[in-house]
Amino acid sequence: MSLRTPDLLFTAIAPAIWGSTYIVTTQYLPNFSPMTVAMLRALPAGLLLVMIVRQIPTGIWWMRIFILGALNISLFWSLLFISVYRLPGGVAATVGAVQPLMVVFISAALLGSPIRLMAVLGAICGTAGVALLVLTPNAALDPVGVAAGLAGAVSMAFGTVLTRKWQPPVPLLTFTAWQLAAGGLLLVPVA
C-alpha cells in the first residue's frame, strides 16, 4: 500500500458519509425538530474536538467563528434537515448540490474572483450528476422543502466564501472544532 492510499481512502469516505445524511434522516431518524437534530449533530462533536485540540479562538476570531458557525453549521444544517424532512432524499440532495455554483457567484461578488466558465460548467455538471443519480420520475416537490434546501445552500456558500476571505490562522481540525462548537451552541436556544 502506498503512502497515498490511506489519504485516498479517507477522501473517498468523507463524501460517502456526507451522502448518507439524506437517507439516514429520511429513513431512520424520527421527525424531530430540525434544529434539535442539527444541534445534536454539531455540539457534541464540536465540544469533543475542542477538548482534543485544546485551543480556543482569540481576538476577532471569536466573532468570525460565530458568524461561520452560524452560516456553515446552525443555519445550513437546520435548513438541510427541514429540506430532508419535507422532500425525498434525492430531491433534497439535488437542491443542495447547487451550492458550488452559488460559491462561484458569491466569490465574484465578495472576493472579486473571476467567474470562470469551467467553474460554472463544473458546478452545473455536478448538480446534474447528482440529479441523474438520485432523482426518480415520481419525486415530489414541496415548496417549503425546496426553499429550505436552497436557503441552506446559500448559507453554506456564504460561509465557504467568508472562510476563504478570512483565512483561519489555525489547523483545519481546530477550525472545524470551533465551527461545530459555535454552531451547536447557537442552536441550543431553539433546539
PyMOL CGO cylinders between C-alpha atoms (Angstrom):
from pymol import cmd
from pymol.cgo import CYLINDER

trace = [
    CYLINDER, 0.00, 0.00, 0.00, 1.48, 3.35, -0.99, 0.3, 1, 1, 1, 1, 1, 1,
    CYLINDER, 1.48, 3.35, -0.99, 1.63, 6.32, 1.36, 0.3, 1, 1, 1, 1, 1, 1,
    CYLINDER, 1.63, 6.32, 1.36, -1.15, 7.99, -0.61, 0.3, 1, 1, 1, 1, 1, 1,
    CYLINDER, -1.15, 7.99, -0.61, -3.62, 5.10, -0.38, 0.3, 1, 1, 1, 1, 1, 1,
    CYLINDER, -3.62, 5.10, -0.38, -4.84, 5.91, 3.17, 0.3, 1, 1, 1, 1, 1, 1,
    CYLINDER, -4.84, 5.91, 3.17, -5.33, 9.54, 2.16, 0.3, 1, 1, 1, 1, 1, 1,
    CYLINDER, -5.33, 9.54, 2.16, -7.32, 8.46, -0.88, 0.3, 1, 1, 1, 1, 1, 1,
    CYLINDER, -7.32, 8.46, -0.88, -9.44, 6.11, 1.21, 0.3, 1, 1, 1, 1, 1, 1,
    CYLINDER, -9.44, 6.11, 1.21, -10.23, 8.81, 3.76, 0.3, 1, 1, 1, 1, 1, 1,
    CYLINDER, -10.23, 8.81, 3.76, -11.01, 11.22, 0.93, 0.3, 1, 1, 1, 1, 1, 1,
    CYLINDER, -11.01, 11.22, 0.93, -13.45, 8.70, -0.53, 0.3, 1, 1, 1, 1, 1, 1,
    CYLINDER, -13.45, 8.70, -0.53, -15.10, 8.00, 2.82, 0.3, 1, 1, 1, 1, 1, 1,
    CYLINDER, -15.10, 8.00, 2.82, -16.00, 11.65, 3.54, 0.3, 1, 1, 1, 1, 1, 1,
    CYLINDER, -16.00, 11.65, 3.54, -18.48, 12.09, 0.64, 0.3, 1, 1, 1, 1, 1, 1,
    CYLINDER, -18.48, 12.09, 0.64, -19.98, 8.68, 1.34, 0.3, 1, 1, 1, 1, 1, 1,
    CYLINDER, -19.98, 8.68, 1.34, -20.65, 9.63, 4.96, 0.3, 1, 1, 1, 1, 1, 1,
    CYLINDER, -20.65, 9.63, 4.96, -21.98, 13.04, 3.92, 0.3, 1, 1, 1, 1, 1, 1,
    CYLINDER, -21.98, 13.04, 3.92, -24.25, 11.49, 1.30, 0.3, 1, 1, 1, 1, 1, 1,
    CYLINDER, -24.25, 11.49, 1.30, -25.70, 9.14, 3.90, 0.3, 1, 1, 1, 1, 1, 1,
    CYLINDER, -25.70, 9.14, 3.90, -27.21, 12.18, 5.68, 0.3, 1, 1, 1, 1, 1, 1,
    CYLINDER, -27.21, 12.18, 5.68, -30.15, 12.18, 3.30, 0.3, 1, 1, 1, 1, 1, 1,
    CYLINDER, -30.15, 12.18, 3.30, -31.10, 8.52, 3.56, 0.3, 1, 1, 1, 1, 1, 1,
    CYLINDER, -31.10, 8.52, 3.56, -30.41, 8.24, 7.29, 0.3, 1, 1, 1, 1, 1, 1,
    CYLINDER, -30.41, 8.24, 7.29, -32.54, 11.31, 8.02, 0.3, 1, 1, 1, 1, 1, 1,
    CYLINDER, -32.54, 11.31, 8.02, -35.47, 10.33, 5.79, 0.3, 1, 1, 1, 1, 1, 1,
    CYLINDER, -35.47, 10.33, 5.79, -35.48, 6.62, 6.63, 0.3, 1, 1, 1, 1, 1, 1,
    CYLINDER, -35.48, 6.62, 6.63, -34.21, 6.20, 10.18, 0.3, 1, 1, 1, 1, 1, 1,
    CYLINDER, -34.21, 6.20, 10.18, -34.47, 9.36, 12.27, 0.3, 1, 1, 1, 1, 1, 1,
    CYLINDER, -34.47, 9.36, 12.27, -37.73, 10.26, 13.97, 0.3, 1, 1, 1, 1, 1, 1,
    CYLINDER, -37.73, 10.26, 13.97, -39.26, 13.51, 12.78, 0.3, 1, 1, 1, 1, 1, 1,
    CYLINDER, -39.26, 13.51, 12.78, -37.68, 15.71, 15.47, 0.3, 1, 1, 1, 1, 1, 1,
    CYLINDER, -37.68, 15.71, 15.47, -37.27, 19.41, 15.23, 0.3, 1, 1, 1, 1, 1, 1,
    CYLINDER, -37.27, 19.41, 15.23, -34.67, 20.07, 12.52, 0.3, 1, 1, 1, 1, 1, 1,
    CYLINDER, -34.67, 20.07, 12.52, -32.91, 22.43, 14.93, 0.3, 1, 1, 1, 1, 1, 1,
    CYLINDER, -32.91, 22.43, 14.93, -32.66, 19.71, 17.58, 0.3, 1, 1, 1, 1, 1, 1,
    CYLINDER, -32.66, 19.71, 17.58, -31.21, 17.25, 15.08, 0.3, 1, 1, 1, 1, 1, 1,
    CYLINDER, -31.21, 17.25, 15.08, -28.72, 19.86, 13.86, 0.3, 1, 1, 1, 1, 1, 1,
    CYLINDER, -28.72, 19.86, 13.86, -27.70, 20.76, 17.44, 0.3, 1, 1, 1, 1, 1, 1,
    CYLINDER, -27.70, 20.76, 17.44, -27.29, 17.10, 18.42, 0.3, 1, 1, 1, 1, 1, 1,
    CYLINDER, -27.29, 17.10, 18.42, -25.11, 16.56, 15.37, 0.3, 1, 1, 1, 1, 1, 1,
    CYLINDER, -25.11, 16.56, 15.37, -22.90, 19.64, 15.88, 0.3, 1, 1, 1, 1, 1, 1,
    CYLINDER, -22.90, 19.64, 15.88, -22.47, 20.39, 19.58, 0.3, 1, 1, 1, 1, 1, 1,
    CYLINDER, -22.47, 20.39, 19.58, -21.19, 17.06, 20.95, 0.3, 1, 1, 1, 1, 1, 1,
    CYLINDER, -21.19, 17.06, 20.95, -18.75, 16.68, 18.05, 0.3, 1, 1, 1, 1, 1, 1,
    CYLINDER, -18.75, 16.68, 18.05, -17.61, 20.29, 18.39, 0.3, 1, 1, 1, 1, 1, 1,
    CYLINDER, -17.61, 20.29, 18.39, -17.06, 20.09, 22.14, 0.3, 1, 1, 1, 1, 1, 1,
    CYLINDER, -17.06, 20.09, 22.14, -15.21, 16.78, 21.82, 0.3, 1, 1, 1, 1, 1, 1,
    CYLINDER, -15.21, 16.78, 21.82, -12.94, 18.22, 19.13, 0.3, 1, 1, 1, 1, 1, 1,
    CYLINDER, -12.94, 18.22, 19.13, -12.29, 21.39, 21.17, 0.3, 1, 1, 1, 1, 1, 1,
    CYLINDER, -12.29, 21.39, 21.17, -11.19, 19.14, 24.06, 0.3, 1, 1, 1, 1, 1, 1,
    CYLINDER, -11.19, 19.14, 24.06, -8.88, 17.29, 21.68, 0.3, 1, 1, 1, 1, 1, 1,
    CYLINDER, -8.88, 17.29, 21.68, -7.30, 20.35, 20.02, 0.3, 1, 1, 1, 1, 1, 1,
    CYLINDER, -7.30, 20.35, 20.02, -7.17, 22.34, 23.30, 0.3, 1, 1, 1, 1, 1, 1,
    CYLINDER, -7.17, 22.34, 23.30, -7.26, 25.71, 21.60, 0.3, 1, 1, 1, 1, 1, 1,
    CYLINDER, -7.26, 25.71, 21.60, -9.92, 28.41, 21.56, 0.3, 1, 1, 1, 1, 1, 1,
    CYLINDER, -9.92, 28.41, 21.56, -10.31, 31.43, 19.30, 0.3, 1, 1, 1, 1, 1, 1,
    CYLINDER, -10.31, 31.43, 19.30, -8.69, 34.74, 20.17, 0.3, 1, 1, 1, 1, 1, 1,
    CYLINDER, -8.69, 34.74, 20.17, -9.45, 38.35, 19.27, 0.3, 1, 1, 1, 1, 1, 1,
    CYLINDER, -9.45, 38.35, 19.27, -11.54, 38.92, 16.14, 0.3, 1, 1, 1, 1, 1, 1,
    CYLINDER, -11.54, 38.92, 16.14, -11.80, 35.17, 15.62, 0.3, 1, 1, 1, 1, 1, 1,
    CYLINDER, -11.80, 35.17, 15.62, -14.49, 34.90, 18.32, 0.3, 1, 1, 1, 1, 1, 1,
    CYLINDER, -14.49, 34.90, 18.32, -16.87, 36.97, 16.18, 0.3, 1, 1, 1, 1, 1, 1,
    CYLINDER, -16.87, 36.97, 16.18, -15.77, 35.33, 12.94, 0.3, 1, 1, 1, 1, 1, 1,
    CYLINDER, -15.77, 35.33, 12.94, -16.13, 31.81, 14.28, 0.3, 1, 1, 1, 1, 1, 1,
    CYLINDER, -16.13, 31.81, 14.28, -19.68, 32.50, 15.45, 0.3, 1, 1, 1, 1, 1, 1,
    CYLINDER, -19.68, 32.50, 15.45, -20.54, 34.00, 12.05, 0.3, 1, 1, 1, 1, 1, 1,
    CYLINDER, -20.54, 34.00, 12.05, -19.04, 30.98, 10.28, 0.3, 1, 1, 1, 1, 1, 1,
    CYLINDER, -19.04, 30.98, 10.28, -20.60, 28.59, 12.79, 0.3, 1, 1, 1, 1, 1, 1,
    CYLINDER, -20.60, 28.59, 12.79, -23.98, 30.17, 12.10, 0.3, 1, 1, 1, 1, 1, 1,
    CYLINDER, -23.98, 30.17, 12.10, -23.59, 30.02, 8.31, 0.3, 1, 1, 1, 1, 1, 1,
    CYLINDER, -23.59, 30.02, 8.31, -21.85, 26.64, 7.93, 0.3, 1, 1, 1, 1, 1, 1,
    CYLINDER, -21.85, 26.64, 7.93, -23.42, 24.76, 10.82, 0.3, 1, 1, 1, 1, 1, 1,
    CYLINDER, -23.42, 24.76, 10.82, -26.50, 26.30, 12.51, 0.3, 1, 1, 1, 1, 1, 1,
    CYLINDER, -26.50, 26.30, 12.51, -28.34, 27.70, 9.50, 0.3, 1, 1, 1, 1, 1, 1,
    CYLINDER, -28.34, 27.70, 9.50, -27.07, 25.21, 6.95, 0.3, 1, 1, 1, 1, 1, 1,
    CYLINDER, -27.07, 25.21, 6.95, -27.81, 22.07, 8.97, 0.3, 1, 1, 1, 1, 1, 1,
    CYLINDER, -27.81, 22.07, 8.97, -31.19, 23.33, 10.24, 0.3, 1, 1, 1, 1, 1, 1,
    CYLINDER, -31.19, 23.33, 10.24, -32.28, 24.19, 6.70, 0.3, 1, 1, 1, 1, 1, 1,
    CYLINDER, -32.28, 24.19, 6.70, -30.81, 20.94, 5.38, 0.3, 1, 1, 1, 1, 1, 1,
    CYLINDER, -30.81, 20.94, 5.38, -32.85, 18.91, 7.86, 0.3, 1, 1, 1, 1, 1, 1,
    CYLINDER, -32.85, 18.91, 7.86, -36.02, 20.91, 7.09, 0.3, 1, 1, 1, 1, 1, 1,
    CYLINDER, -36.02, 20.91, 7.09, -35.44, 20.13, 3.43, 0.3, 1, 1, 1, 1, 1, 1,
    CYLINDER, -35.44, 20.13, 3.43, -34.70, 16.45, 4.04, 0.3, 1, 1, 1, 1, 1, 1,
    CYLINDER, -34.70, 16.45, 4.04, -37.75, 16.00, 6.28, 0.3, 1, 1, 1, 1, 1, 1,
    CYLINDER, -37.75, 16.00, 6.28, -40.03, 17.57, 3.64, 0.3, 1, 1, 1, 1, 1, 1,
    CYLINDER, -40.03, 17.57, 3.64, -38.53, 16.17, 0.42, 0.3, 1, 1, 1, 1, 1, 1,
    CYLINDER, -38.53, 16.17, 0.42, -37.42, 12.77, -0.80, 0.3, 1, 1, 1, 1, 1, 1,
    CYLINDER, -37.42, 12.77, -0.80, -33.69, 12.40, -0.09, 0.3, 1, 1, 1, 1, 1, 1,
    CYLINDER, -33.69, 12.40, -0.09, -32.79, 12.55, -3.78, 0.3, 1, 1, 1, 1, 1, 1,
    CYLINDER, -32.79, 12.55, -3.78, -34.62, 15.83, -4.30, 0.3, 1, 1, 1, 1, 1, 1,
    CYLINDER, -34.62, 15.83, -4.30, -33.03, 17.36, -1.19, 0.3, 1, 1, 1, 1, 1, 1,
    CYLINDER, -33.03, 17.36, -1.19, -29.59, 16.22, -2.35, 0.3, 1, 1, 1, 1, 1, 1,
    CYLINDER, -29.59, 16.22, -2.35, -30.13, 17.73, -5.79, 0.3, 1, 1, 1, 1, 1, 1,
    CYLINDER, -30.13, 17.73, -5.79, -31.29, 21.06, -4.36, 0.3, 1, 1, 1, 1, 1, 1,
    CYLINDER, -31.29, 21.06, -4.36, -28.24, 21.17, -2.08, 0.3, 1, 1, 1, 1, 1, 1,
    CYLINDER, -28.24, 21.17, -2.08, -25.93, 20.32, -4.96, 0.3, 1, 1, 1, 1, 1, 1,
    CYLINDER, -25.93, 20.32, -4.96, -26.35, 23.85, -6.37, 0.3, 1, 1, 1, 1, 1, 1,
    CYLINDER, -26.35, 23.85, -6.37, -24.10, 25.17, -3.56, 0.3, 1, 1, 1, 1, 1, 1,
    CYLINDER, -24.10, 25.17, -3.56, -20.85, 25.07, -5.59, 0.3, 1, 1, 1, 1, 1, 1,
    CYLINDER, -20.85, 25.07, -5.59, -22.48, 27.19, -8.30, 0.3, 1, 1, 1, 1, 1, 1,
    CYLINDER, -22.48, 27.19, -8.30, -23.52, 29.72, -5.65, 0.3, 1, 1, 1, 1, 1, 1,
    CYLINDER, -23.52, 29.72, -5.65, -19.94, 29.80, -4.35, 0.3, 1, 1, 1, 1, 1, 1,
    CYLINDER, -19.94, 29.80, -4.35, -18.72, 30.83, -7.82, 0.3, 1, 1, 1, 1, 1, 1,
    CYLINDER, -18.72, 30.83, -7.82, -21.03, 33.85, -7.93, 0.3, 1, 1, 1, 1, 1, 1,
    CYLINDER, -21.03, 33.85, -7.93, -20.68, 34.86, -4.27, 0.3, 1, 1, 1, 1, 1, 1,
    CYLINDER, -20.68, 34.86, -4.27, -16.88, 34.64, -4.61, 0.3, 1, 1, 1, 1, 1, 1,
    CYLINDER, -16.88, 34.64, -4.61, -17.10, 37.01, -7.55, 0.3, 1, 1, 1, 1, 1, 1,
    CYLINDER, -17.10, 37.01, -7.55, -19.20, 39.47, -5.54, 0.3, 1, 1, 1, 1, 1, 1,
    CYLINDER, -19.20, 39.47, -5.54, -17.30, 39.35, -2.22, 0.3, 1, 1, 1, 1, 1, 1,
    CYLINDER, -17.30, 39.35, -2.22, -13.75, 38.46, -3.25, 0.3, 1, 1, 1, 1, 1, 1,
    CYLINDER, -13.75, 38.46, -3.25, -13.60, 39.82, -6.78, 0.3, 1, 1, 1, 1, 1, 1,
    CYLINDER, -13.60, 39.82, -6.78, -12.83, 36.33, -8.07, 0.3, 1, 1, 1, 1, 1, 1,
    CYLINDER, -12.83, 36.33, -8.07, -13.31, 35.96, -11.81, 0.3, 1, 1, 1, 1, 1, 1,
    CYLINDER, -13.31, 35.96, -11.81, -16.25, 33.86, -12.93, 0.3, 1, 1, 1, 1, 1, 1,
    CYLINDER, -16.25, 33.86, -12.93, -14.61, 31.11, -14.91, 0.3, 1, 1, 1, 1, 1, 1,
    CYLINDER, -14.61, 31.11, -14.91, -16.65, 29.24, -17.47, 0.3, 1, 1, 1, 1, 1, 1,
    CYLINDER, -16.65, 29.24, -17.47, -15.13, 25.92, -16.39, 0.3, 1, 1, 1, 1, 1, 1,
    CYLINDER, -15.13, 25.92, -16.39, -16.12, 26.52, -12.76, 0.3, 1, 1, 1, 1, 1, 1,
    CYLINDER, -16.12, 26.52, -12.76, -19.70, 27.30, -13.77, 0.3, 1, 1, 1, 1, 1, 1,
    CYLINDER, -19.70, 27.30, -13.77, -19.86, 24.30, -16.10, 0.3, 1, 1, 1, 1, 1, 1,
    CYLINDER, -19.86, 24.30, -16.10, -18.31, 22.06, -13.45, 0.3, 1, 1, 1, 1, 1, 1,
    CYLINDER, -18.31, 22.06, -13.45, -20.87, 23.15, -10.85, 0.3, 1, 1, 1, 1, 1, 1,
    CYLINDER, -20.87, 23.15, -10.85, -23.74, 22.66, -13.29, 0.3, 1, 1, 1, 1, 1, 1,
    CYLINDER, -23.74, 22.66, -13.29, -22.42, 19.23, -14.30, 0.3, 1, 1, 1, 1, 1, 1,
    CYLINDER, -22.42, 19.23, -14.30, -22.06, 18.28, -10.63, 0.3, 1, 1, 1, 1, 1, 1,
    CYLINDER, -22.06, 18.28, -10.63, -25.65, 19.26, -9.89, 0.3, 1, 1, 1, 1, 1, 1,
    CYLINDER, -25.65, 19.26, -9.89, -26.86, 17.43, -12.99, 0.3, 1, 1, 1, 1, 1, 1,
    CYLINDER, -26.86, 17.43, -12.99, -24.84, 14.37, -11.98, 0.3, 1, 1, 1, 1, 1, 1,
    CYLINDER, -24.84, 14.37, -11.98, -26.43, 14.30, -8.53, 0.3, 1, 1, 1, 1, 1, 1,
    CYLINDER, -26.43, 14.30, -8.53, -29.86, 14.71, -10.14, 0.3, 1, 1, 1, 1, 1, 1,
    CYLINDER, -29.86, 14.71, -10.14, -29.23, 11.83, -12.55, 0.3, 1, 1, 1, 1, 1, 1,
    CYLINDER, -29.23, 11.83, -12.55, -28.07, 9.58, -9.73, 0.3, 1, 1, 1, 1, 1, 1,
    CYLINDER, -28.07, 9.58, -9.73, -30.80, 10.20, -7.18, 0.3, 1, 1, 1, 1, 1, 1,
    CYLINDER, -30.80, 10.20, -7.18, -33.94, 11.65, -8.75, 0.3, 1, 1, 1, 1, 1, 1,
    CYLINDER, -33.94, 11.65, -8.75, -36.81, 9.39, -9.68, 0.3, 1, 1, 1, 1, 1, 1,
    CYLINDER, -36.81, 9.39, -9.68, -39.72, 10.17, -12.03, 0.3, 1, 1, 1, 1, 1, 1,
    CYLINDER, -39.72, 10.17, -12.03, -42.17, 10.39, -9.12, 0.3, 1, 1, 1, 1, 1, 1,
    CYLINDER, -42.17, 10.39, -9.12, -40.05, 12.78, -6.99, 0.3, 1, 1, 1, 1, 1, 1,
    CYLINDER, -40.05, 12.78, -6.99, -42.32, 15.17, -5.11, 0.3, 1, 1, 1, 1, 1, 1,
    CYLINDER, -42.32, 15.17, -5.11, -41.51, 18.87, -4.81, 0.3, 1, 1, 1, 1, 1, 1,
    CYLINDER, -41.51, 18.87, -4.81, -42.59, 20.52, -1.58, 0.3, 1, 1, 1, 1, 1, 1,
    CYLINDER, -42.59, 20.52, -1.58, -42.09, 24.32, -1.90, 0.3, 1, 1, 1, 1, 1, 1,
    CYLINDER, -42.09, 24.32, -1.90, -41.01, 24.74, 1.73, 0.3, 1, 1, 1, 1, 1, 1,
    CYLINDER, -41.01, 24.74, 1.73, -38.52, 21.88, 1.41, 0.3, 1, 1, 1, 1, 1, 1,
    CYLINDER, -38.52, 21.88, 1.41, -37.08, 23.27, -1.83, 0.3, 1, 1, 1, 1, 1, 1,
    CYLINDER, -37.08, 23.27, -1.83, -36.84, 26.80, -0.36, 0.3, 1, 1, 1, 1, 1, 1,
    CYLINDER, -36.84, 26.80, -0.36, -35.14, 25.46, 2.78, 0.3, 1, 1, 1, 1, 1, 1,
    CYLINDER, -35.14, 25.46, 2.78, -32.68, 23.46, 0.69, 0.3, 1, 1, 1, 1, 1, 1,
    CYLINDER, -32.68, 23.46, 0.69, -31.83, 26.48, -1.46, 0.3, 1, 1, 1, 1, 1, 1,
    CYLINDER, -31.83, 26.48, -1.46, -31.51, 28.76, 1.58, 0.3, 1, 1, 1, 1, 1, 1,
    CYLINDER, -31.51, 28.76, 1.58, -29.22, 26.20, 3.24, 0.3, 1, 1, 1, 1, 1, 1,
    CYLINDER, -29.22, 26.20, 3.24, -27.06, 26.06, 0.12, 0.3, 1, 1, 1, 1, 1, 1,
    CYLINDER, -27.06, 26.06, 0.12, -26.83, 29.88, 0.09, 0.3, 1, 1, 1, 1, 1, 1,
    CYLINDER, -26.83, 29.88, 0.09, -25.90, 29.90, 3.79, 0.3, 1, 1, 1, 1, 1, 1,
    CYLINDER, -25.90, 29.90, 3.79, -23.09, 27.41, 3.32, 0.3, 1, 1, 1, 1, 1, 1,
    CYLINDER, -23.09, 27.41, 3.32, -21.93, 29.15, 0.13, 0.3, 1, 1, 1, 1, 1, 1,
    CYLINDER, -21.93, 29.15, 0.13, -21.52, 32.42, 2.06, 0.3, 1, 1, 1, 1, 1, 1,
    CYLINDER, -21.52, 32.42, 2.06, -19.74, 30.54, 4.85, 0.3, 1, 1, 1, 1, 1, 1,
    CYLINDER, -19.74, 30.54, 4.85, -17.39, 28.92, 2.34, 0.3, 1, 1, 1, 1, 1, 1,
    CYLINDER, -17.39, 28.92, 2.34, -16.53, 32.25, 0.73, 0.3, 1, 1, 1, 1, 1, 1,
    CYLINDER, -16.53, 32.25, 0.73, -16.02, 34.01, 4.08, 0.3, 1, 1, 1, 1, 1, 1,
    CYLINDER, -16.02, 34.01, 4.08, -13.74, 31.17, 5.19, 0.3, 1, 1, 1, 1, 1, 1,
    CYLINDER, -13.74, 31.17, 5.19, -11.65, 31.76, 2.08, 0.3, 1, 1, 1, 1, 1, 1,
    CYLINDER, -11.65, 31.76, 2.08, -11.66, 35.53, 2.69, 0.3, 1, 1, 1, 1, 1, 1,
    CYLINDER, -11.66, 35.53, 2.69, -10.70, 35.35, 6.37, 0.3, 1, 1, 1, 1, 1, 1,
    CYLINDER, -10.70, 35.35, 6.37, -8.12, 32.53, 6.09, 0.3, 1, 1, 1, 1, 1, 1,
    CYLINDER, -8.12, 32.53, 6.09, -8.27, 30.86, 9.52, 0.3, 1, 1, 1, 1, 1, 1,
    CYLINDER, -8.27, 30.86, 9.52, -4.92, 31.05, 11.38, 0.3, 1, 1, 1, 1, 1, 1,
    CYLINDER, -4.92, 31.05, 11.38, -5.16, 27.52, 12.79, 0.3, 1, 1, 1, 1, 1, 1,
    CYLINDER, -5.16, 27.52, 12.79, -5.04, 23.93, 11.52, 0.3, 1, 1, 1, 1, 1, 1,
    CYLINDER, -5.04, 23.93, 11.52, -8.17, 22.58, 9.84, 0.3, 1, 1, 1, 1, 1, 1,
    CYLINDER, -8.17, 22.58, 9.84, -9.13, 20.31, 12.75, 0.3, 1, 1, 1, 1, 1, 1,
    CYLINDER, -9.13, 20.31, 12.75, -9.05, 23.24, 15.19, 0.3, 1, 1, 1, 1, 1, 1,
    CYLINDER, -9.05, 23.24, 15.19, -11.05, 25.41, 12.80, 0.3, 1, 1, 1, 1, 1, 1,
    CYLINDER, -11.05, 25.41, 12.80, -13.62, 22.64, 12.35, 0.3, 1, 1, 1, 1, 1, 1,
    CYLINDER, -13.62, 22.64, 12.35, -13.89, 22.16, 16.12, 0.3, 1, 1, 1, 1, 1, 1,
    CYLINDER, -13.89, 22.16, 16.12, -14.56, 25.86, 16.62, 0.3, 1, 1, 1, 1, 1, 1,
    CYLINDER, -14.56, 25.86, 16.62, -17.25, 25.98, 13.93, 0.3, 1, 1, 1, 1, 1, 1,
    CYLINDER, -17.25, 25.98, 13.93, -19.04, 22.87, 15.20, 0.3, 1, 1, 1, 1, 1, 1,
    CYLINDER, -19.04, 22.87, 15.20, -18.99, 24.09, 18.80, 0.3, 1, 1, 1, 1, 1, 1,
    CYLINDER, -18.99, 24.09, 18.80, -20.12, 27.63, 17.90, 0.3, 1, 1, 1, 1, 1, 1,
    CYLINDER, -20.12, 27.63, 17.90, -22.80, 26.39, 15.52, 0.3, 1, 1, 1, 1, 1, 1,
    CYLINDER, -22.80, 26.39, 15.52, -24.06, 23.89, 18.08, 0.3, 1, 1, 1, 1, 1, 1,
    CYLINDER, -24.06, 23.89, 18.08, -24.14, 26.49, 20.85, 0.3, 1, 1, 1, 1, 1, 1,
    CYLINDER, -24.14, 26.49, 20.85, -26.14, 28.86, 18.64, 0.3, 1, 1, 1, 1, 1, 1,
    CYLINDER, -26.14, 28.86, 18.64, -28.74, 26.11, 18.17, 0.3, 1, 1, 1, 1, 1, 1,
    CYLINDER, -28.74, 26.11, 18.17, -29.21, 25.33, 21.88, 0.3, 1, 1, 1, 1, 1, 1,
    CYLINDER, -29.21, 25.33, 21.88, -31.85, 28.06, 22.50, 0.3, 1, 1, 1, 1, 1, 1,
    CYLINDER, -31.85, 28.06, 22.50, -34.00, 26.91, 19.55, 0.3, 1, 1, 1, 1, 1, 1,
    CYLINDER, -34.00, 26.91, 19.55, -33.44, 23.14, 19.74, 0.3, 1, 1, 1, 1, 1, 1,
]
cmd.load_cgo(trace, "trace")
